Amino acid sequence: MYGHFNLVFRSFIIERQGGEQVWEKIVAQSKCEPDFDNNYVYDEDITDRMITRSIDILGLPREPLLEMLGEYYLIYMQKRGYDEMLRNLGSNILEFLQNLDSVHGLSRRDYPDMVAPSFRCDEGSVSDRMVLHYYSARKGLYPVVKGLTVEAAKAFYKMQLQMDVQKIETECVADERGEREHVTFDIIAKKIKEQVVQEGPPTFIAQTKKHSERQILQEDVEAVKLKLEQIRKELGEGALPLNRKKTVKARWRIAVKITAMHKGFVPNYPPSLPINPRMFIEIFPYHVTLDKDLKIVQSGLKLQILMPNIRSRQALLTDFFTIRYPNCVDLTYKNIERFVLCPFILELRKDAMEENWSDRPALQIKGQMFLLRDNGFYVFIASPVAHSWADLENRKLKFADIPMWDVTRDFLVADLEYRKCLENNVRTSLGGSTNNRARRISNQSVGRGSMADDAAVKERLNRMQKELDNERQRSNTLYLAFLPKDVVDLVHRGHIPCGEFYNQASALFCDVVHFLPMVAKCSPAEIVGILNSLQAKFDKVTRVHNSFKVESIGDAYLVIAGVGEKKESHAERIANTALGMVVTAREIRSPLDGDPIQLRIGVHTGSLVTGIIGHKVPRFVVMGETSVVASKLESHGEPGKIHVSPTTYRALQNKSFVFVDRGKIELRGYGPLQTYFLVRNEGATDDELIGRSKFGNQDITYINEGKVDTPFVKGNKVHPANESPSSGVGSRTATGESDFTPFQYK
């Protein structure tokens, strides 16, 4: 199993089921790694152990836990840039389910060995009543599907689903890795009633709700009657849709489809098709029609040219094609029926093709299977798989070999236009002249195709790529200055995340003592210089302890921990940040009296709500009780001291922090509150709190175009200046700022 599912499960436990401490217990008892790689394949036994241990630790039954995981799975995918695709899969939950297999098909290039689950609804299913067949190589995860489907119906279509498991059975679809769990769901969908706010009691009949959208209009009924009478006259009684079905249930579904689903629209089914077989095989040159024994009864013109023996009446599909997708599925009639909603990829067998294909890459065709209900045959409408012009050329195919209606043509043309545009821009920039005529001459001379010119183009492309990477890094650094890292990743994908609630987080609010008299008596340059020095040192302290500066207004400075990627040890990190700020503020002298700057700090631990406001310039905001209480504790504090709430005190008890009991104070809006002053951390020195090197008591500096001016410290060892620190909590790329020694949290 790929690490993607394990990553979702980890995020689910941390955000919804108790936080980092619960996850650490699960990891310890499961004997697995605390984090996972999205593209790495893990043993499925790891996932089973994590789920089992979660059930024991959380005290929840297996099915409800997995259903909640399924609900969270949808939200997780929405936050990571898939929201637009998921919202537009279909106009109702039936179409949503029928197109999930296509979504899995799109990910096959990223996860080539993934045995994806498959979804199929019975033919008679409608938008409010359906039978879902779910196939999966991983047993016991069907409650995840139930939770995801219910949440999708509620979020996208305002529908409430009742999903009941009809049966669970194991089927074999291939000789190798072919065992599948087949779960059949019976689904009933009901529209969620929206509450109507009435302004007052109705006084006229016109104010009474008619619910006309739930009624079958008389004009619809008349239109259906006329159409049925026309069918009876032209084709006879047996051709009527209702007479084709034997059971009452089947007839009722047909009636529902004709009336309620079409809502007045009655389709026109012609008695015969005007297209003859010859035209059909020319229009669809890569199609195959097969019977229940997989005999090919009809094939497209191009396939007949490539494989002349396919014209034989005894030709079998398996003699000419090998299935490449769905993965780990044998090419049988029953499997086509099971996975009919999957996109199929069939590879033409070289031993069945002309001899001149032996030295070419294999040709694959991709398409969809359609059931011909009258005789049980399947027709496979497909086209060649070609991702670039090189794919065509390697197989000695031509653009004309792709049907004109195939979107592959558009992709190939778009690829060519993109590459030509890029090449023209490079050649123009190589000309080095702003004159249009000079550019044209330069383009002509460069376009002669010499090896030197090609090398120049490649060199220019490499240089442009490096410039692009540098600009991307600068943009990323700018975003990281005012947004958490996980939010920056979403913003880069064009997705503005919605608000997040954190049950446990810590906040710090700080200001400078006697700042207003300082502003009144000192010059503007002195005030700005003091604030600039303080902010630079404070920013460094927040990086040392992996806390996050939300904003600074004047001398006020707000820091939080416990949100984003780093949620563990948030109280310790905020406490150490506060201590580090007090230490580093002493190094700056007040322009009033020359004494060290004093701070007043308040710290509180509790719940937080965070979000992003604005699209052009996204701004990270913090709301909730924690930030408010931290601000009040700061205003009720004393100069040079760190005022701590009882919740933060309890979170830091029995650790290396030393407190002084302040007693009860009257906190406006909260009444009497027992508070404390944080004095020191006996487990850390002042240098460690501010991330200063132990060697020579000097800051560790890098940067300026990636050049390291002094040695740096890593793992209590001094490394030469020509090395670079490995990526980690404290490592940063060239940004022009001093680096630091990150504080190690266990």
Salt bridges, closest charged atoms under 4 A:
ASP45 OD2 - ARG49 NH1 2.58
ASP56 OD2 - ARG53 NH2 2.93
GLU67 OE2 - LYS146 NZ 3.58
ASP83 OD2 - ARG87 NE 2.78
ASP122 OD1 - ARG120 NH1 3.98
ASP122 OD1 - HIS133 NE2 2.70
GLU123 OE2 - ARG373 NE 2.09
GLU169 OE2 - LYS167 NZ 3.81
GLU169 OE2 - HIS182 ND1 3.19
GLU171 OE2 - HIS182 ND1 2.83
GLU171 OE1 - ARG338 NE 2.56
GLU179 OE1 - LYS139 NZ 2.95
ASP186 OD2 - ARG129 NH2 3.37
GLU229 OE1 - ARG232 NH1 2.62
GLU237 OE1 - ARG232 NE 3.11
GLU282 OE2 - ARG278 NE 3.70
GLU337 OE1 - LYS334 NZ 3.38
GLU347 OE2 - ARG324 NH2 3.13
ASP351 OD2 - ARG349 NH2 3.01
ASP391 OD1 - ARG395 NH1 3.96
ASP401 OD1 - LYS302 NZ 2.96
ASP415 OD2 - ARG419 NE 3.25
GLU423 OE1 - LYS420 NZ 3.93
GLU423 OE2 - ARG427 NH2 2.42
GLU459 OE2 - ARG463 NH1 3.78
ASP469 OD1 - ARG472 NH1 3.03
GLU471 OE2 - ARG474 NH1 3.15
ASP489 OD2 - LYS485 NZ 3.61
GLU500 OE2 - LYS79 NZ 2.00
ASP511 OD1 - ARG600 NH1 3.43
ASP539 OD1 - LYS549 NZ 3.58
GLU551 OE1 - ARG619 NH2 3.08
GLU572 OE2 - LYS655 NZ 2.34
GLU587 OE1 - LYS537 NZ 3.11
GLU587 OE2 - ARG692 NH2 2.67
GLU634 OE2 - ARG600 NH1 3.88
GLU638 OE1 - LYS641 NZ 3.12
GLU638 OE2 - ARG662 NH2 3.82
GLU682 OE2 - ARG680 NH2 3.51
ASP687 OD1 - ARG692 NH1 3.74
GLU688 OE2 - LYS694 NZ 3.58
ASP699 OD1 - LYS540 NZ 3.02
ASP699 OD1 - ARG692 NE 3.51
GLU723 OE1 - HIS719 ND1 3.30
GLU737 OE2 - ARG543 NE 3.97
GLU737 OE2 - ARG732 NH1 3.83
